[in-house]
């Protein structure tokens, strides 16, 4: 009967190389049912089964001047594992809290005789297989986990091909050496929150196919090398792509939820979307999850009430979207304020004409805006001004008056009276000095700037004084001539 079971398990292992299990591919952690160590330096001592430390390797007792080697014995209760499964992998893990001075190689051997953790000593060790099951290197580092692959022994115990007496761990070469042993925490240590310090056996199992049903998961629509994640009952299971299917085995009589990622992102603005990404399964079958490519489309319209456009978001490739402008080219909104349509831009490229529809074939940013303009009124009681007109909000506008001085009208001008430009007024946002006839300002609202002038009499006073002097001189000359003629 045992030979028949072995044959079934071997055949099952071959089948499982190309088939994966979801619920069946379970990882379980077992903790020791017994552990101790024996020491050749003290061959008759047998009380190490209740200590918190397990030693293995070569060591030297300075006080007694004796050399020796230690071996660890450890056993797990495999009855805690479920039946009708196949052992895929088994890893023995011990936590090294005390390290050797140099790296050591420790071997595991299958124990083939019974032993008692509280009474066993070096002299009463059970028999063990001379063929090592596995080996691992323990570094000269404290606080690390050491792992041994003992899969073939656990498979034999679980399948009934060999009695389960546990595992013996020894150094590769037992010899006279000091500081060449490791100390591992035993099952009797108080671990508190340090679960990782516990000695343990981590076993991965899969159900035997005869008690399972298969579900084939296929993916359509993804391009190479894109792949999606498969989840079984909310847990990550694996991945699949358009050229890679997954066969998942479940125990008969159980129901499960299979889900794939809703979205697979390819690049910025490009993704694949699966509309129906979930399936409930309770029997054998095939399921195809289909993805379609989508592009991100962003609409930037201002003000929104003057345009007709869909909402920004993700759209399927080839989808045609209706859009348009509902407002006129120019809209007067207040005195000196207007909105002017500024055109359409597709991915920062200006369009020659206004689109009525948009075909989604790539990531798109479509912009359409009205710009706000303010009117600048440039005035001056004297001279000719330049710069009046409509300008975009926050733009810097230049303006000027044609001369900085003007003669006063009529006879005052003849006397030299003139008007000199003083400054610009009317804005709080002048750029530079407003005392220059060529000014500029930032438009933040409708604005009127006015040139202010002042009368300049300085030349008139000088000219009047000169005229007075000339007239006085003339009078003196005339008077003198008259007096001379009377004589």
C-alpha positions in Angstrom: 0.0 0.0 0.0 2.8 2.4 0.8 4.4 1.8 -2.6 1.1 2.7 -4.2 0.9 6.0 -2.2 4.5 6.8 -3.2 3.7 6.2 -6.9 0.7 8.5 -6.7 2.7 11.2 -5.0 5.5 11.0 -7.5 3.0 11.2 -10.4 1.3 14.1 -8.7 4.6 16.0 -8.3 5.2 15.7 -12.0 1.7 17.1 -12.8 2.2 20.0 -10.3 5.2 21.3 -12.2 2.9 22.9 -14.8 -0.1 23.6 -12.6 -0.4 26.0 -9.7 -2.7 25.9 -6.6 -4.5 28.9 -5.1 -6.1 27.8 -1.9 -4.1 24.5 -2.0 -0.7 26.2 -2.2 -0.8 26.9 1.5 2.1 27.8 3.8 1.9 26.6 7.3 4.3 27.1 10.2 4.9 24.4 12.8 6.7 24.8 16.1 8.7 22.1 17.8 7.1 19.4 19.8 10.6 18.5 21.3 14.1 19.9 21.1 17.4 19.5 23.0 21.1 19.3 22.4 23.8 16.8 23.5 27.5 17.7 24.3 30.4 15.3 24.0 32.3 17.2 26.7 29.7 16.1 29.2 28.4 12.8 27.6 26.2 11.7 30.5 24.4 15.0 31.1 20.8 14.8 29.9 19.0 17.9 31.2 19.4 20.1 28.1 15.8 19.5 26.9 14.4 22.3 29.1 17.1 24.9 28.5 16.4 28.0 26.4 19.5 27.6 24.3 20.5 24.9 21.7 24.2 24.6 21.0 25.8 23.0 17.9 29.4 23.0 16.7 32.9 22.6 18.3 33.9 24.2 21.6 36.4 24.1 24.4 35.8 24.2 28.2 38.7 26.3 29.6 37.9 25.5 33.2 38.1 21.7 32.7 40.4 21.8 29.7 38.2 19.5 27.6 37.3 19.7 23.9 34.0 18.6 22.5 31.2 18.9 20.0 27.5 19.7 20.3 24.5 18.4 18.3 20.9 19.6 18.2 17.9 17.3 18.0 14.5 18.8 17.0 11.1 17.3 16.1 7.8 18.7 14.8 4.3 17.2 15.0 3.3 16.7 11.3 -0.2 15.7 12.4 -0.9 19.4 12.5 -0.7 19.5 8.7 -3.9 18.8 6.6 -4.5 15.5 4.9 -4.7 14.9 1.1 -2.0 17.4 0.3 1.5 17.2 -1.2 4.5 18.7 0.5 6.2 21.1 -1.9 8.8 22.6 0.4 9.9 22.4 4.0 12.3 24.8 5.7 13.8 24.4 9.2 14.6 27.8 10.7 16.6 28.5 13.9 17.5 32.0 15.2 21.3 32.4 16.0 21.7 34.6 19.0 25.3 33.5 19.8 27.6 33.4 16.8 30.9 31.4 16.1 34.1 33.4 15.6 34.2 32.2 12.0 31.6 30.9 9.5 30.5 27.3 10.2 28.8 24.7 8.0 26.0 22.8 9.8 24.4 19.7 8.4 21.0 18.2 9.0 20.5 14.4 9.2 17.3 12.4 9.5 16.9 10.7 12.9 15.9 7.1 12.6 15.5 6.2 16.3 13.3 7.5 19.1 14.6 10.0 21.8 13.4 11.9 24.8 14.3 15.6 25.2 14.5 15.5 29.0 16.7 12.4 29.4 18.7 12.1 26.2 22.5 12.7 26.4 25.5 12.2 24.2 25.8 8.5 25.2 22.1 7.7 24.6 21.8 9.4 21.2 19.4 7.6 18.7 20.7 6.5 15.4 20.6 8.9 12.5 21.2 8.7 8.7 24.8 9.2 7.7 23.6 10.9 4.5 23.1 14.5 5.2 19.7 16.0 4.2 21.0 19.6 3.7 23.5 22.0 5.0 23.7 25.8 5.7 26.4 28.2 6.6 26.1 30.0 9.9 27.9 33.3 9.7 30.0 34.9 12.4 27.1 37.3 13.0 24.6 37.4 15.9 20.9 37.9 15.4 20.3 36.1 12.1 18.0 33.3 11.0 19.7 30.1 9.7 17.6 27.9 7.3 17.9 24.3 6.2 15.9 22.7 3.4 14.6 19.4 4.8 11.8 18.9 2.2 12.7 15.3 1.4 12.6 14.2 5.0 9.3 16.0 5.7 7.8 14.4 2.5 8.9 11.0 3.7 7.4 11.5 7.2 4.2 13.0 5.9 3.7 10.3 3.3 4.4 7.5 5.7 7.5 6.3 4.1 9.6 6.8 7.2 8.8 7.2 11.0 9.0 10.8 12.2 11.8 11.0 14.7 12.9 14.5 13.7 16.2 16.1 12.6 19.7 16.1 14.0 22.0 19.1 13.3 25.8 18.8 13.5 28.8 20.7 12.4 30.3 19.4 9.1 33.6 18.4 10.7 33.6 17.6 14.4 37.1 18.3 15.7 39.0 20.0 18.5 38.3 23.7 17.9 37.3 26.5 20.2 34.8 29.3 19.6 33.4 27.4 16.7 29.8 26.7 17.9 26.5 28.5 17.6 23.7 29.1 20.1 20.1 29.0 18.9 17.0 29.8 20.9 15.0 26.7 21.9 11.3 26.3 22.1 11.5 26.9 25.9 12.8 30.5 25.6 10.3 33.3 26.5 10.0 35.1 23.2 7.5 37.9 24.1 7.0 39.8 20.8 9.9 38.3 19.0 8.1 35.7 16.9 11.0 35.5 14.4 13.2 34.0 17.2 11.1 30.9 17.6 12.4 27.7 16.1 10.0 26.6 13.4 9.3 24.5 10.3 7.7 26.4 7.4 5.9 24.0 5.1 4.3 24.7 1.7 1.6 22.3 0.6 -0.7 21.7 -2.4 -3.8 19.6 -2.6 -3.8 16.3 -4.5 -5.5 17.0 -7.9 -8.0 14.2 -7.4 -9.7 16.3 -4.7 -9.4 19.5 -6.6 -11.0 21.3 -9.6 -9.1 23.5 -12.0 -9.9 27.0 -13.2 -8.0 28.4 -16.2 -7.5 32.2 -16.2 -6.7 33.9 -19.5 -6.0 37.6 -20.3 -6.9 39.4 -23.5 -6.2 42.9 -24.7 -2.8 43.5 -23.0 0.2 44.2 -25.1 3.6 42.7 -24.4 5.2 43.1 -21.8 2.2 44.2 -19.8 0.8 41.8 -17.2 -1.9 41.9 -14.6 -2.0 40.7 -11.0 -4.3 37.8 -10.1 -6.0 37.8 -6.6 -7.7 34.7 -5.1 -10.0 35.5 -2.2 -8.4 38.9 -1.8 -4.8 37.6 -1.6 -2.2 38.1 -4.3 -1.8 34.8 -6.2 0.4 35.5 -9.3 0.4 37.3 -12.6 -0.9 36.7 -16.1 -0.6 38.3 -19.5 -2.0 37.9 -23.0 0.5 35.2 -23.8 0.5 33.5 -20.4 -2.4 31.8 -18.8 -2.7 30.5 -15.2 -4.3 27.2 -14.1 -5.5 27.4 -10.5 -6.6 24.3 -8.5 -9.1 24.5 -5.7 -10.5 21.9 -3.3 -13.7 20.2 -4.5 -16.7 21.7 -2.8 -15.2 25.1 -2.1 -16.1 28.4 -3.7 -13.7 31.2 -4.4 -13.3 34.7 -5.8 -10.9 35.4 -8.6 -10.0 39.0 -9.4 -7.5 40.7 -11.7 -6.3 44.2 -11.5 -8.9 46.7 -12.6 -6.2 48.9 -14.2 -2.8 48.2 -15.7 -0.9 51.4 -16.2 1.4 51.5 -19.2 2.7 55.1 -19.1 1.6 58.6 -18.2 -2.0 59.0 -19.5 -2.2 55.5 -20.9 -3.8 52.5 -19.1 -5.6 49.2 -19.8 -9.0 48.7 -18.1 -10.8 45.5 -17.4 -14.5 46.2 -17.3 -15.4 43.0 -15.6 -12.5 41.9 -13.5 -14.1 39.5 -11.0 -15.4 36.0 -11.1 -16.9 33.6 -8.5 -15.9 30.0 -9.1 -17.0 26.7 -7.5 -16.3 24.3 -10.4 -13.9 23.7 -13.2 -14.0 26.3 -16.0 -12.2 28.9 -18.1 -12.4 32.6 -17.6 -11.2 35.3 -19.9 -10.6 38.8 -18.5 -10.5 41.4 -21.4 -8.7 44.7 -21.2 -9.2 47.8 -23.4 -6.8 50.6 -23.8 -7.8 54.0 -22.4 -6.3 57.5 -22.6 -6.5 60.3 -20.2 -8.2 63.4 -21.7 -8.1 66.7 -19.9 -10.4 69.6 -20.8 -9.3 73.1 -19.7 -12.0 75.6 -20.6 -12.5 79.0 -19.1 -15.1 80.2 -18.4 -16.9 76.7 -18.5 -20.3 78.2 -19.2 -19.2 79.4 -22.7 -18.1 75.9 -23.9 -19.7 72.5 -24.4 -17.2 69.7 -23.5 -17.2 66.4 -21.6 -15.7 66.0 -18.2 -12.0 65.3 -17.9 -11.2 61.7 -17.4 -10.3 58.4 -19.0 -11.8 57.4 -22.4 -11.5 54.3 -24.6 -9.3 54.5 -27.6 -11.3 55.5 -30.7 -14.1 57.1 -28.7 -15.5 60.3 -30.3 -16.3 63.2 -28.0 -18.6 66.2 -29.0 -17.4 69.6 -28.0 -17.8 73.3 -29.1 -18.0 76.9 -28.1 -21.3 78.5 -27.2 -20.2 82.1 -26.7 -19.3 84.9 -29.3 -15.8 86.1 -30.1 -16.1 89.2 -27.9 -18.3 89.7 -24.8 -18.6 93.0 -23.0 -19.0 92.3 -19.4 -18.6 95.7 -17.8 -17.5 99.2 -18.6 -13.9 98.9 -19.8 -14.0 95.1 -19.4 -14.5 92.4 -22.1 -13.8 88.7 -22.8 -12.1 87.8 -26.1 -11.9 84.2 -27.3 -8.3 83.1 -27.4 -8.5 80.0 -29.6 -8.0 76.2 -29.1 -4.8 74.3 -28.2 -4.4 70.6 -28.5 -1.4 69.3 -26.5 0.1 72.8 -26.5 -0.3 73.1 -30.3 -2.7 75.9 -31.5 -5.5 74.7 -33.8 -6.2 76.5 -37.0 -9.9 76.0 -36.7 -12.4 75.2 -34.0 -13.1 71.5 -33.5 -16.6 70.1 -33.2 -15.5 66.6 -32.2 -12.5 64.9 -30.7 -11.3 61.4 -31.4 -9.4 59.9 -28.5 -6.2 58.2 -29.9 -3.6 59.3 -27.3 -3.3 61.2 -24.0 -4.9 64.6 -24.7 -5.0 68.0 -23.1 -7.4 70.3 -24.9 -7.5 74.0 -23.9 -9.9 76.7 -24.9 -10.1 80.0 -23.1 -11.5 83.5 -23.2 -8.9 86.1 -22.1 -10.0 89.1 -20.0 -9.1 92.5 -21.5 -9.2 95.9 -19.9 -9.5 99.3 -21.6 -6.7 101.8 -21.1 -7.7 105.4 -21.7 -4.7 107.8 -22.0 -5.7 111.5 -21.7 -3.9 114.8 -21.6 -5.2 118.4 -21.7 -2.1 119.2 -23.8 -0.4 117.5 -26.6 -1.2 114.2 -28.4 -1.2 110.9 -26.5 -0.6 107.3 -27.5 -1.5 104.0 -25.9 -5.2 104.0 -25.5 -6.8 100.6 -26.3 -7.8 97.1 -25.1 -5.1 95.0 -23.4 -5.0 91.6 -21.7 -5.4 91.5 -18.0 -2.1 91.9 -16.1 -0.2 92.9 -19.2 2.3 95.7 -19.0 1.2 98.6 -21.4 3.3 101.5 -22.6 1.8 105.0 -23.2 3.1 108.5 -23.9 2.5 112.1 -24.7 4.3 113.6 -27.7 6.2 116.5 -26.0 7.4 117.3 -22.5 6.8 121.1 -22.9 4.3 123.3 -24.7 4.2 127.2 -25.1 1.3 128.9 -23.6 -1.3 130.3 -26.0 -1.5 134.0 -27.2 0.8 136.7 -25.9 1.8 134.7 -22.8 3.5 132.3 -25.1 5.2 135.2 -26.7 6.5 136.2 -23.3 7.9 132.7 -22.8 5.2 131.2 -20.6 5.1 127.4 -21.2 3.5 124.2 -19.8 5.8 121.5 -18.5 4.9 117.8 -18.1 4.7 117.0 -14.4 3.6 113.3 -14.0 1.0 110.6 -14.8 -1.9 109.9 -12.5 -4.8 107.5 -12.4 -3.1 104.1 -11.6 -1.5 102.3 -8.6 0.5 100.1 -10.8 2.9 102.4 -12.7 6.1 100.7 -13.8 9.2 102.9 -13.4 8.8 106.6 -12.7 5.5 108.3 -13.5 7.3 111.6 -14.1 8.4 110.5 -17.5 6.3 111.4 -20.6 6.9 107.8 -21.8 5.2 105.7 -19.1 4.0 102.1 -18.5 1.7 100.3 -16.1 0.3 96.9 -15.3 -3.4 96.6 -16.1 -5.3 95.0 -13.3 -8.6 96.8 -14.0 -10.0 99.3 -16.5 -7.7 102.3 -16.2 -7.6 106.0 -17.2 -4.2 107.6 -16.9 -3.9 111.4 -17.3 -0.9 113.6 -17.9 -0.6 116.5 -15.4 1.1 119.7 -16.5 2.2 122.9 -14.7 2.8 126.5 -15.9 6.4 127.6 -16.2 6.9 131.4 -15.9 10.6 131.4 -15.4 11.4 132.4 -19.0 8.6 135.0 -19.1 10.0 136.8 -16.1 13.4 136.9 -17.7 12.1 138.1 -21.0 10.0 140.8 -19.4 12.9 142.1 -17.4 15.1 142.2 -20.6 12.3 144.0 -22.5 12.0 146.5 -19.6 15.8 147.2 -19.7 15.7 147.6 -23.5 12.8 150.0 -23.3 14.4 152.0 -20.5 17.6 152.3 -22.5 15.6 153.4 -25.5 13.9 156.1 -23.4 17.1 157.4 -22.0 18.6 157.6 -25.5 15.6 159.6 -26.8 15.6 162.0 -23.9 19.3 162.7 -24.3 18.9 163.4 -28.0 16.1 165.8 -27.3 18.0 167.8 -24.8 21.0 168.0 -27.1 18.9 169.4 -29.9 17.6 172.2 -27.6 21.0 173.5 -27.0 
